Amino acid sequence: MLRFLSALLPLLFVGLAMQAQEATDVAKGKADAGKQMEAVKQRLKKLSATEYDLDGIKINAASREVRIPAKVELKKAPIEYMLVHETGKTHESVLTTAISPTAIQLALLLANYQAASQGLLTHMPEAELPPWKEVAPTTAGANRLIIEVEWQAGGKTQTTPLATWVQNVDTRQPPPDLETWVFNGSYVDERGFIGEYEGSIIAVWVDRGALINSPAEGNWRDELWISRPDTIPDEGTPVTVIIRPPNPS
């Protein structure tokens, strides 16, 4: 028995050392993310009594509307995202943006949305549930967003719900239960702010690292979603992603 314990002790110390290193790495990641967020905050510019600019994002404090410049990346493709940073997973996203995910997260928080994952696991089968649990916002519904996309065509402004640009491969229709999206916010680990690290902003397949996710039925299936090319303007077209509250105050 003593021989067994003697052999086990070095392994125990290795395990404790690894846990301590992981804790140190996470603490560093959080510190780095905090510095990143503070640096972005310094770039916030006041344009009027209710309007602000943050790295090109327009924020209206009165209406809580947030406008993000982007462009069409893919018209026709299997997708997991609707919007990613231009250094992110561009091969599976309809839209890309040069705006940093950190700036977008901060803009949404400044517009008084609350980052919370409630609603993402509602339809998910037990066998597909992730290891994390849903978290409710402090104010009911404060993590829900309406998302539209705006662009110019033939000298006219076109606007449509973002959900009309994605379809279910089984039904060949947009998800009927995607009137609002969930602003879950991203998370921090030893790599820092994961939204920034991976560049994931709006996801149709549940990605806890993305800032915003779809709560639609089937959101756990990464093979289920494709773009709707007949509704999407040409690749390279500049667009504006518009975020606003479901119930304007």
Disulfide bonds with the S-S distance in Angstrom:
none
